[in-house]
Amino acid sequence: MTAPNDSSRKVWAYEDEVNTAAITAVGSTTYYFGNTQGEKEETWEVPTPEYPNQAYWAYDKRMPTGLSKLDPKYPEFSIPYNPITSQFLARFLGNNLTATPITHDPLNTGEKYAYTYRQELRGGTTEELHQAVGCKTIGLNIIGNIGEMLQVVEVAAWGFLEDQGDRDILTTSPTAAGGLTSGAYMGLPYFEWNSAQFINAVGFNYNQKQNYYKDYSPSTGKSHVYGGTFDPATIVLKALLHEADSYTMWDDFIDRNTRDALVKFYKPDMTNYVQIDLGDCNITSWKKTGKKDQGHYDSLITLECPDVSGCANFLNEGANFDTHFKAAYE
């Protein structure tokens, strides 16, 4: 009797060379993206290629004579998870420095590290794997809400696909993200405006993309992903503002002032954190809603920020920097 697969997992590993798979054997070292316990129910996207065609016609026929095969396409795919390290900033921004704390900046020269991404469908008669090689994170969505764990969605561009015809299912268990066993960050955002003003935020949504291009090789059937310029980050802040903490920020909105900001997400110990620094922010919209005759309102504040960097305070990650973080290819 054939049994269906009843479990799955997603893992990754850095590539020593772009488009050279890092997960090649049943005992390859791999890593989870984040906390595998308590992850929000999300739809996982399996990386799959597309194979477009171009029809052609004979002069005396109305139906196509045939189809010409065009170069394959490798559509972007999303990777949702609950992070326990700042590796999502490392993979997106690309310029990572070992320090106390570890710092992450946009990579302006060179090529940021690629990684191999694998999904395995397991537990049945015929186990499957989908392995995207030459991945680079070119989009980042960070979602923080009070009462939830921090949620990250990375968007990856990639070079080519391998499957169970090319590789075998892992028999060695993956390693925790960053080598850590601590839990995920809490979703409650600590938001600071203009270096001094704490904003009572209950929700935070960050979106940013990096432009890129692909160099496709017909001889190998592989695409090499090259990162380009970053778009400004867009942040939507949900806040309950009924104290003086909102007045200065409101004045900056009306006066169209440019300010710096930062957001921190803590672990349950309220000591370890990941921080995102937002430079030269402009508030583009501010929506207030509330019940009639009520003296305060909920605020939905949208910002654009052209200058983004980040840091995290884990000393043990810094001690294993070359394993868990990378600076750039030479």
Protein Blocks (a to p, Z undefined) as FASTA:
>chain_A
ZZddfbdcddddddfbghiafblbfkbccddfbdfehpacdddddddddddddddddfkb
fbdfbdcdddddddddddddddfbfklmmmmnopacddddddddddfedjdddddddddd
ehiabdcddddehiacfbdcddddehiacddddddddfbdcdfklmccdfbdcddehhia
bdcddfbdcddeehlaccddfbdcddddddddddddfknopacddddddddddddddddd
fbfklmmmmmmmmnopacddddddddfkomaccddddehiacfbdcddddehiabdcddd
ddddfbdcdddfbfklmmmmmmmpcfbdZZ
